[in-house]
Amino acid sequence: MESVQGGLLLLYAVIAIALLILLITRYKLYPFLVLILVSLGLGMAAGMPMDKIVKSFENGNGGTLGHIAIVVGLGTMLGKMMAESGGAERIATTLIDWFGEKNIHWAMMFVAVIVGLPVFFEVGFVLLIPIAFNVAKRTGKSLLLIGLPMVAGLSVVHGLIPPHPAALLAVQAYGADIGKTVAYGIIVGVPTALVAGPIFALLVYRQIKLPAVNPLAAQFVQGNGNDRGNPGGAVGAQLASGANPGAGRRELPSFGITLFTILLPVLLMLVGSWADLFFAPKSVPNNLLRFIGNADVALLIAVLVSFWTFGAQRGFTREQIQKFCGDCLAPIAGITLIVGAGGGFGGVLRDSGISQQIVAVATHAQLSPLLFGWFVAALIRLATGSATVAMTTACGIVAPIASAGTIHVRPELLVLATGSGSLIFSHVNDGGFWLIKEYFGMTVGQTFKTWSLCETIISLLGLGLTFALAAVL
């Protein structure tokens, strides 16, 4: 089969994405099946060897699930333990007490910025979504008003602020100063998160009607009016009615214990990223810190700790804890398959040469280094769906061009511009798109109007503020 070159590849990519959206939104086909069918069709249209198409999809699928499946599984277990113990209820009520119900959407954004600093987007999302469900239930507000500020905060730190892994990689590639990058990242990132999160959520949440019943939310939310056979539900129902826990009721974990348990993976990942500050590189202690700072290992440790803080200390038996872990995995099976299939679609885009074609188009454009960094990252993000892949790939392309260019820019600002580009318009080939769609109970169209638009606001505003910062520095 003859391979396709040039602009025709880009046309096929646009047609494939349009077909995905049409089949899922108009004809209501299951996204997992549609992603497989369109990926295979795109590979054939692009002229990929027949024996490579399925392999390319499988590699993209496996590469995505290799990280996300473990993260989502462990994160869901941690969230379930927090919910059953009443820990999510404790954080929700404490945030409401501190900020007030009117300002809870601002609180969720700042919590997300703190939790999201050292972790990948998916990790922060699965850690915080049980809290978002509980806050929405307690306040009676739309999950969008609570959840959009949360995902905006997570997304901003993902792309703009070290020690997040993607931003840290860009700092190294451009030779930027990490302290200045953090400072500039906060100057650009916080206003960006405020606009794309709480302010955008206030404007859009009334136009989007979420389903009355969200099966994923049900397992994380306490206070549903009955205890569903578990003591956590009884405590939640009691709190919702304003009663004090009496005899035979399990006490809620303290705010401090809850916060420690939920932030433990974050702390471990931070320690891992700072290993070189404590011990010589390649030494045994350094390797050990990096090992426990790995996202998968840090989450595993936190889950095991939660069996004590949220389980044994709350009076749950080993059998009950085991049942919680088993029960919480069933609802995420569909999400995991869809996220993996999105990665498979991204794999076909890469292996068919479409990603390289996008890079070639960007390279021939005569742009300022800041705009060029944003543009390359944005195009790769649209093609592959991964902000991390977009940022790391763009750095490799932009760094030599920027250093040889006649226009000098601060490397720290180049990090911010590239990071902003890597966040633009999340769509059907992005695992985060499907996570948010399923957890929020939205349709594909609603996800475009909320999450995809939120990401685009972050990308454009981040670039604009980076240019503004460049003008005054």
N, C-alpha and C positions, 0 to 999 in steps of 0.2 A: 504494500500500500504506500503510495507516494505521500510524503509529509507536506503539510501546508505551511507556507511562509508568509511573513509580512503582515499587512493590514488585515488580510482575510482571517488570520488567527484571532485578532482582536474582535472582529465582527462575530466570529463563532462564539467567543467568550460572552459577548453581550447577549447573543441569542440564547445561549445556555442559561444565563442568569434570569433572563426574562421568562424563559420556559419554566424554570424552577418556580418562580413566583406565581405564574399563571396556574400551573398544575396544583400547587398547594392552596392558593387562595380561592381560585375560581372553581376548580373541580374537586377540591377537598380531598385530594389524595394524600396518603400518609407520608410525611416528609422523608422518613428513612428510605422508603421505596423510591420516591421521586429522586432523591439525591443519588442513589445508585444508578437508576436508569439514565438520568441526564449526564452523569459523569461518564458512563460507558459510551453514550451517544456522542459526547463531546470528544472523547478520545478517538473514536472512529472518524468523526468529521475532520479532526485535526491531522489525520493520517498517521497516528501512532501505530506501531506494529501491533497486530492483534494479540499476540502473546504477552505484550507489555501493558495493555490497558488495565486488565483486572489486577495485575501485580502492582501497578502504580496506585490504583484505588486502595488496595489492601495496605500498601506501605503508608499512604497518607492517613488511612483510618487507624492503623496500628500505632503510628507515630503520635497521633493526637490522643488516642485512648491510653497510651502508655503512661502519660502523665495525668490526664484529666480523670480517667476512671478511678485511679487510686485516690486522687485528691477529693473527688466528689463522694466516693464511698466512705472514706475516713471522715471527711467533713460532715457528711450527713449523720454518721454515727455520733460524732461529737455534738452536733445540733440536737439530735434526738435525746441524748442523755441530758443536755441542758434543758430541753423542753420538759421531759418527764420529771425531772427533779424540781422544776419550778424556777430554774436559773434564768431562763429567757424571760419569764414573767417578772422576776426580780429586777433585771436590767431594764425592761420596758417600763415598769412602774417608777424606778429610780430616775430614768431619763425624763419621764413625764413630770415628776415632782420637781426636778431641777430646772427644766426648760419651760415647763408649762405645755399644755396640749396645743396651744396656738403656734408654738415655736419648735415642735418636735421634729419637723422636717429639716430644720437647720442642725439640730443635734445629730441626726442620723448622718448628715454629710460629714461633720467633723469626726465622728466616731469612725466612719469609713476611711477617712484620710489617715487617721492614726493606725488603724488595723492594717490598711492596705500598703503601708510603706515598704515592708520587706517581702511581701508575698505576691505571688501571681494573682491575677484578677479572680480566677476561679476559686482559689483558696480563700481569699477574702470574702467572696460571695457566699460560699457555703458556710463560712463561719458566722456571717451576719444575717443571713436570710431568716433564720428562726426568730431573731430579735425583731426584724421588720414585720414578720407575720404577727408577732405578739403585740407590738406597738399599734399596728393597724387595728387589731381586734380590740385592744383596751380603749383606744381613743374613738373607735367607730369611723375612722378616716379611711379613704381609699388607699389600697396597697400602693398605688402609683405615687401618691403624695409622700408616702414614707419611703418607698423603695427606689424611686428615681434619684433622689438626692444621695442615697447610699451608693448606687452603682456609678453615679457621676464622680463621687469622691474616690471610689476605687479606681476608676478609669484614669482620672487625672494623675494620681500618683503612679499608676502603671506606666504612663508614657513620659512623665516629666520630672519626677523627683527621685534621685538616689536616696536610700540604698536599694530601690527596686531593681531587680536583676537586669531588665531591659535598659533602663536609664544608665545603670552602672556600666554596662557594656559600651554604650554610646560615649560615655565619659572617657573610657579607655581608648576607644577608636579615634576620637577627635583630639586626644591629649588635653582634655579640659581639667580644670581644678574642681575637685569634688565639692569642696566647701562652697565655692562660688556658685556651682551648679545647683546645689541644694537651696542656697539663698535666692537665686534668680528663679528657681523652680517654684518656690513658695510664693514669690511676688507675682508670678504669672499664673500659677496653679490655683491658688485659693480664690481669686476673683472669678477665674474660669469655672471652677467647681460650683461657686455660688450661683452663677448665671445658668449654667447647664443643669444644675441640680434643683435646689429649692425653688428658684424663680421660675424656671421652665416648668417644673412640676405643678406649681400653682396655676400656671396658664393653661396646662393641657389636661389635667386629671379629670376635670368635669366633662370633657368631650369623649373620654374613653370609658365605656361601661365594662367593668370586669364581671365575670360570672359570679353568681351568688355563692356557689360552692366551689372551693378550690381543694381538691383531694390532697395535694401536696402540703398545703397550709394546715390541713386538719391534723396531721400527725405532729406538727410543731406547736400548735396553739393550745393553750390551756384556757379553761373558763368557757367551755362550750355549752354549759347548762347541765351536763351530766359528766360522770367521771369515766365513761367508756370502759369501765372495769379496771382503771388504773388510778392509783392514789394521786398522781400528779394532776389529773383532771379534776379530782375532788378539791385539791388545794386551790387550783386556778378558779374553779367555780365559786369557791368560798370567798376568794379575794375579790372576784368580780361583783359579788353581792355585798361586799363591804364587811363581811363577818371576820372575826378573828379565829385563827386556827385553834381548835379545841382539842380535847383528848382524842387520841386515836388518829389525829391528822399529822402528816409529816410536815415539819417546818421547811420553809423555803431556805435554800442556801443563802448565805450572806452575799452582799454585793461584792465584797472584796474577794471571797473565794470564787465566785462566779467569774469576775473579771480576770482573776489570775488564771483560771482554767482556760478561758476562751482566748486569752492573750499569750498563753504558754507557747503555742507553736510560733507565734510572731516573735517572741523573745528568743526562742531557740534559733530561729532563722537569722535574727540580727546577730546573735553571738557567732553563728557560723560564718556570716559575711565579714565579721571583724576578726576572724581567727588569726590573721597575720599580725594584728596589733598585740596579741597576747603571746604567741609562740612563733618560732621560726618556721617559715614555709617548708612543707614536706616533712616536718617532724611529726612524731606519733601524736602528741597532744593537738597539734594543728589539724591533722587529718581527722582526729576524733571530733573536734569541734565542727569541722565542715560536714562530717557525717551526720551528726545529730541536728545540724542546721539545714540539711536537705529537707525540702518541703514534705516529702512522703514520710520521712523518719520523724520529723517534728510533729506532724499530725498524728502519727501512730502513738508517739509518747503522750501527746495530749489526750488521745482517746483512752489510753490505759490509765492515766491520772484521773480522768473523768469517771472511770468505773469506781474510784474511791470517793472523790469529792462530790460527784452527783449521784453516785450509786450506793455504795456501802454506807457512807455517812448519812445518807437520807433514809436508810433502812431497807433498801431494795436487796433482794436475794440474788445469787448468781444466776439462777434460772430466769428471773425477771430481766436482768441486764442483758442476758443472751437473747431473750425474746425481743427486747427493744432493738438490738442490733440487727436481728433478722428481719423484723417487720419494716424497718425504715428503708431497707435496700430495694424492696419490691417496687415502690413508686418511681425510683430513679432509673429503672432498667431502660424504659423507653427513651428518656432524655439521653442516657449514655450512648445508646445506639445512634440517635440522631446526631449528637455531637461528633461521634466517630465518623459518620457518613459525611458530615461537613468537612472533616479533615481529609477524607478520601477525595472529595471534589477538589479541594485545594491541591492535593497531590497530582491529580490529572492536569490541573491548570499549570503546575510547575513543569511536569515531565513532558507536556505537549509543546513546550516552548513559549506558551502565552506569557508567563511571568518575564522571561528574558526579552520578549518583544516589547513589553511595557517599559522595562528598564531602558531599552534602546531608544524608545521614543523620548523618554525623559532626558537621556544623556545628550541628545541632539538639540534640546531646547536651550536657548541662551537666557539663563535666569541668574539672579543673584544667588550667592551661596545659601542664604537662609531659605529663599523660596525654592531653590533647587532641592535642598535637603527635604523640605516639606513635601514637594511634588513627587520625588522618587518614592519616599516612604508611603505617601497616600496611594500611589498607583499599585505598589506591591501589596499594600493592605487590601485594596479592592480585589486584587487578583487572588491572593492566598487566604485572606480572612484572618490572618494572625498578626496582631500588633507587634509581638515580639520578633517574628520573622521579618516583618516589614522594617522594623527599627534596626535590627542587626544587619540585614542585607543592605539597607540604604546607607548605613555608616561605611560599609566597605566600598561602596560606589562613590559616595560623596567626599569622603575624607581626602583622597589624593587630588580630586578636582578642586576642592576648596583650598587646599594648601598651595596649589599651583596657580590659583586664580589671582587676578589683579585686584579684586575687591577683598579687603581684609575684614573678617568678622571674628568676634570673640568665639572661641570654641564652645564655651558654656551655652551661648545662645544658639549655636548650631545643634547642640544636644536638644534644646527645647523645641526648635523648629522641626527637627526630624521626629521627635517624640509626638508632637502635635499632628504631623502628617500620618503617623502610624495608627492614629485613633479614628480616622475619618470613616463615616458611614459603615458601621458594622452591618453585614447582611447575611445571606443564607449560607455562605461558606465559612462563617465564623462560629466556633463552638459557643462563645458567649451569647450570641444571638439566640440560639436554641435553649440555652440554660435559662435566660431571662424570659423568653416566650413561655416555656413550660411552667416555671416556678410562679410566674405572675398570672398564669392562666389566660394569656392573651392569644389572639389570632396572629397570623403572620403580618397582616395589614396593620393591626394595632401596634405590633412590635416595631414596624418601620416608623410609625408616627411618633413613637415614644423613644425607645432605646436608640434606634438608628439616627434619629434626629438629634437626640441628646449627644451622641458621639460626634456628630457633624458640628454641632455648636462648640463642643470642646476643641475640636481640631481647628476650626476657623478662628475662634476667639483666642486660642493659644498662640496661633501664628500672629494674629494682629497685635497681641500684647507683647510678643517677643520682638516684633518690629518696633513697637513703641519704646521698649526697653533699650533696644539698640540705638535709638535716636538720642537718648538722654545719657547713655554711658560714654 
